[in-house]
Amino acid sequence: MALSLRDLRAACARRRIGGWLLEGEEKATGLPLSICVAAQLESKNYLAGLAFRRHRERALGLAWRGKMLREVLSARANHMITVFDGEAARRRPACFEVPSWVYGEIVLEQAMARMRESRNIGRDLERLRRQGLTCEWTRDAGALADFYWRMYLPYGRSRFGEGAVLVSWPAFLQAIPRAELMLVKRDGQAIAGGVLVRDGTEIISWVLGVRDGDPALVRTGVLSALYCFKIPELRTRGHERVQIGSTRAFLSDGVLRFKRKWGARLIRASAEHLQLTVRRLTPGACAFLQHNPFIYRRSGELRAAVWAGGGVEPATLFREYMLPGLAAIDLYAPGNPLPLTTQAVAGDPGTRTEDA
């Protein structure tokens, strides 16, 4: 089948990446940090927001993947950390292969138990009761369209800024026949919503949003309300689990932390990935690694790389970053290329390492 001009342009765009040198203050400590990135714009923006309190950028241009990789390696050797688009080069022995996206699911019966037993979730439930929030379910195409334009897009842009990777309107429109919208209401007005789609026998909690992307509404706990209403309803309908979409592979990511609170487990990761290499182990680079542990792929397994530091006991770090679906958590020390110790993660070993 012949490709359209639009498809050809899109294919060419995917083969070209940008290069940037990011320099500034590490987010948690303010220590000097420099990261050289050769990747798509959204990945660069996400890393900048994750790593820096304040920073400046120097653009290295836009080029074919291989050419950009060579230019970055030859011209910018003084930076501390290098992050490359995984398709730009063969994997190097010293790098970590970090999936661009990881995917999870929630076992509904376990989530119901958390709603009964977790003090954290209990506080969320009490706050929602005080607000008098209610829930409504609909498959109406007009309501779904209103959600996309007035909740999903504004919230995504407000929450993730230049790092946002958002579902396009054509893709959303295509999913509407398989979609159901859950609306959270206060005083009869819809203030937040989430879309679930059916994929064969699977239920996927796909996208969510808040009216006009209002941060004040987010602070009232409406995102927790989506889970508090969704989990019992799906269990009542006879479902055993719900997929909860994609997140970035950094364990400090706020979205991933939120999902872990509800008992999320890792089920697969994207084949698309970033290659992260530590070139100079400065105090700023150490601080970045210690505050931003990540999921990485090694020998076909998904594992977590966590760095020791700050006097925190290994057992505490293992508890903090335990995520069902990982094969193991590897604890590293700055300057040592091999893990100090490894903690296996109990549970189903069948996590897939890439999208089918």
C-alpha positions in Angstrom: 0.0 0.0 0.0 1.4 3.4 -1.0 2.0 5.9 1.8 0.3 9.3 1.6 2.4 12.5 1.6 1.3 13.1 5.1 2.4 9.6 6.3 5.8 10.1 4.6 6.3 13.4 6.3 5.4 11.9 9.6 7.8 9.0 9.1 10.6 11.4 8.2 9.8 13.5 11.3 10.2 10.5 13.5 13.6 9.8 12.1 14.8 13.3 13.0 15.5 14.4 16.6 16.7 17.5 18.3 19.7 18.0 20.5 19.9 20.2 23.6 22.4 20.9 26.3 20.5 21.6 29.6 22.4 23.3 32.4 21.2 24.6 35.7 20.3 23.8 39.3 19.3 20.2 40.3 15.7 20.3 41.4 16.0 19.0 45.0 19.4 20.4 46.0 20.2 23.3 43.7 23.6 21.7 42.9 25.0 22.3 39.4 23.8 19.8 36.8 24.1 19.4 33.1 22.3 16.9 30.8 22.8 16.5 27.1 19.6 15.2 25.4 19.1 13.9 21.9 15.5 13.0 21.7 12.0 14.1 20.8 11.0 17.5 22.1 8.4 16.1 24.5 11.0 13.9 26.1 13.5 16.8 26.5 10.8 18.9 28.1 9.8 16.2 30.5 13.4 15.6 31.6 14.0 19.3 32.0 11.0 19.5 34.4 12.0 16.4 36.3 15.7 17.4 36.8 16.0 21.1 37.2 14.9 23.8 39.6 16.1 26.5 37.1 17.9 25.9 33.9 19.0 27.2 30.5 19.0 25.4 27.2 21.4 25.5 24.3 19.9 24.0 21.1 22.2 21.8 19.1 19.9 21.6 16.1 17.7 19.1 14.4 19.2 16.2 12.5 18.8 12.5 11.5 19.1 10.3 14.6 22.6 8.9 13.8 24.0 12.2 12.8 22.7 14.0 15.9 24.1 11.2 18.1 27.6 11.7 16.6 27.5 15.5 16.9 26.4 15.3 20.6 29.1 12.8 21.5 31.9 14.7 19.7 31.0 18.2 20.5 29.5 18.1 24.1 31.8 15.9 26.1 31.8 18.0 29.3 28.2 17.4 30.5 27.4 15.1 33.4 24.5 12.9 32.0 23.6 11.9 28.5 20.1 10.9 27.5 19.6 9.6 23.9 16.6 8.4 22.0 16.9 4.7 22.0 16.6 4.4 18.2 19.5 6.7 17.7 22.2 4.1 18.3 22.9 0.6 19.4 22.8 0.0 23.1 26.1 0.8 24.8 27.3 -1.3 27.8 27.5 1.6 30.2 24.0 2.9 29.6 20.6 2.2 31.2 17.7 1.4 28.8 14.8 3.4 30.2 11.4 2.7 28.6 9.7 5.8 27.4 6.4 4.6 28.8 5.3 1.9 31.3 1.8 0.5 31.6 -0.1 -0.7 34.7 -3.3 -2.2 36.0 -5.2 -2.4 39.2 -6.7 -5.5 40.6 -10.1 -4.2 41.8 -10.6 -6.5 44.8 -7.2 -5.4 46.1 -8.1 -1.8 45.5 -11.4 -2.2 47.4 -9.4 -3.5 50.3 -7.1 -0.5 50.2 -10.2 1.8 50.3 -11.3 0.1 53.5 -7.8 -0.2 55.1 -5.6 2.7 53.9 -5.6 5.8 56.1 -4.4 7.9 53.2 -7.3 6.8 51.0 -9.6 7.0 54.0 -8.8 10.7 54.3 -9.5 11.2 50.6 -12.9 9.5 51.0 -13.8 11.7 54.0 -12.9 14.8 52.1 -15.1 13.8 49.1 -18.0 13.0 51.4 -17.8 16.5 52.9 -17.9 18.0 49.4 -21.0 16.1 48.4 -19.5 14.8 45.2 -21.6 12.6 42.9 -20.9 10.5 39.9 -22.6 10.0 36.5 -21.9 7.6 33.7 -22.7 8.2 30.0 -21.9 7.1 26.5 -23.3 10.2 24.9 -21.0 11.4 22.1 -21.7 15.1 22.8 -20.7 14.7 26.4 -17.5 12.9 25.4 -16.6 15.6 23.0 -17.3 18.3 25.7 -15.0 16.4 28.0 -12.2 16.3 25.5 -12.2 20.0 24.8 -13.2 21.4 28.2 -11.5 19.0 30.6 -8.9 16.7 29.0 -7.0 19.1 26.9 -6.9 22.0 29.4 -5.9 19.7 32.2 -3.2 18.0 30.2 -1.7 21.3 29.1 -1.9 22.8 32.6 -0.5 19.7 34.4 2.3 18.7 32.0 3.1 21.9 30.1 5.6 21.4 27.3 6.1 17.8 28.3 2.5 16.9 27.6 1.9 14.0 25.1 -1.8 14.3 24.4 -4.3 12.1 22.5 -5.2 13.9 19.2 -8.9 14.7 18.5 -9.0 12.2 15.5 -7.7 9.4 17.8 -10.2 10.3 20.5 -13.1 10.5 18.0 -12.2 7.0 16.7 -12.4 5.6 20.3 -15.8 7.1 21.1 -17.8 4.0 20.0 -15.9 1.9 22.6 -15.9 4.6 25.3 -17.8 5.4 28.4 -17.5 8.7 30.3 -17.5 9.0 34.1 -18.3 12.5 35.3 -17.7 13.7 38.9 -20.2 16.4 39.8 -20.5 19.0 42.6 -23.9 20.8 43.0 -25.0 19.3 39.7 -22.0 20.7 37.7 -19.5 18.4 36.1 -16.0 19.3 37.5 -13.9 16.3 36.4 -14.2 13.2 34.3 -12.5 10.1 33.0 -12.9 8.0 29.9 -12.8 4.2 30.0 -12.6 2.2 26.7 -13.2 -1.5 26.1 -10.5 -3.4 24.2 -11.8 -6.9 23.7 -12.3 -8.2 27.2 -10.1 -5.6 28.8 -11.3 -2.3 30.4 -8.8 0.5 30.1 -9.0 3.7 32.2 -7.8 5.8 29.3 -7.7 9.6 29.9 -8.9 12.0 32.6 -9.4 15.7 32.9 -10.6 18.6 35.1 -12.9 21.4 34.1 -10.9 24.1 32.4 -7.7 22.5 33.8 -8.4 24.4 37.1 -5.5 23.7 39.6 -7.9 24.7 42.4 -10.2 21.8 41.5 -7.3 19.4 41.4 -6.3 20.5 45.0 -9.8 19.6 46.2 -9.1 15.9 45.4 -11.3 15.4 42.3 -8.7 13.0 40.8 -9.0 10.7 43.8 -12.8 11.0 43.4 -12.4 9.4 39.9 -10.8 6.3 41.5 -13.2 6.2 44.5 -16.2 6.1 42.2 -14.7 4.0 39.4 -13.3 1.1 41.4 -16.5 0.0 43.2 -18.6 0.5 40.0 -16.4 -1.7 37.9 -16.2 -4.3 40.6 -20.0 -4.3 40.8 -20.2 -4.9 37.0 -18.1 -8.0 37.5 -14.7 -6.8 36.3 -11.7 -8.1 38.1 -9.1 -5.6 37.0 -8.7 -2.3 35.0 -5.7 -1.1 33.0 -4.7 2.3 34.0 -2.8 3.6 31.0 0.8 4.8 30.6 3.2 6.8 32.7 6.8 7.8 32.5 9.3 5.3 33.9 10.7 7.5 36.7 9.5 6.3 40.1 9.5 9.9 41.4 6.9 10.8 38.7 3.8 12.2 40.4 1.4 10.3 38.1 3.1 7.0 38.8 3.2 7.7 42.6 -0.6 8.5 42.5 -1.3 5.2 40.7 0.9 3.2 43.1 -1.2 4.5 46.0 -4.2 2.6 44.6 -2.2 -0.6 44.2 -1.0 -0.3 40.6 1.2 -3.1 39.3 3.4 -3.0 36.2 2.2 -5.1 33.3 4.4 -4.0 30.3 6.7 -1.3 28.9 7.1 0.3 25.5 9.8 -0.8 23.1 10.5 2.9 22.6 13.1 3.9 25.1 15.8 6.3 26.2 19.5 5.5 26.8 20.8 7.1 30.0 24.5 7.3 30.6 26.4 9.0 33.5 29.5 10.6 32.1 30.7 12.6 35.1 29.7 11.6 38.6 29.5 15.1 40.1 27.5 15.9 43.3 24.7 17.3 41.0 24.6 14.1 39.0 24.5 12.0 42.2 21.6 14.2 43.5 19.6 13.7 40.3 20.1 9.9 40.4 19.2 9.7 44.1 16.0 11.7 43.7 14.9 10.2 40.4 15.1 6.4 40.5 13.8 4.8 37.3 12.6 1.6 35.7 15.0 0.1 33.2 15.3 -3.0 31.0 18.0 -5.5 31.6 18.2 -9.0 30.0 14.6 -8.8 29.0 13.4 -7.9 32.6 12.0 -4.7 33.9 13.9 -3.6 37.0 14.2 -0.5 39.2 17.5 1.4 39.6 17.7 3.1 42.9 20.8 5.1 44.2 21.9 5.0 47.9 22.6 8.2 49.6 21.5 10.6 52.4 21.9 8.0 55.1 18.7 6.2 54.1 18.8 2.5 54.9 18.5 0.0 51.9 15.4 -1.6 53.5 13.7 1.8 53.5 14.5 2.4 49.8 13.2 -1.0 48.9 9.9 -0.3 50.6 9.6 3.2 49.1 10.1 2.0 45.5 8.5 -1.4 45.6 6.3 -1.8 42.5 4.6 -5.2 41.8 5.5 -6.3 38.3 9.1 -5.4 38.6 11.6 -8.3 38.5 13.8 -6.7 41.1 15.1 -3.4 42.6 18.8 -2.8 42.1 20.5 -0.6 44.7 23.5 1.3 43.3 26.2 3.4 44.9 27.6 6.5 43.1 30.7 5.5 41.1 30.0 1.7 41.2 28.7 0.3 37.8 27.3 -2.8 39.6 24.5 -2.9 42.1 25.4 -3.1 45.8 22.5 -5.3 46.4 19.3 -6.5 44.8 15.9 -7.1 46.2 13.6 -9.4 44.2 10.0 -8.3 43.9 7.5 -11.0 44.8 4.5 -11.5 42.4 3.6 -12.5 38.9 6.9 -12.8 36.9 5.1 -12.4 33.6 5.6 -8.7 33.0 6.1 -7.9 29.3 9.1 -5.8 28.5 7.7 -4.2 25.3 4.5 -3.5 23.5 3.3 -6.3 21.3 
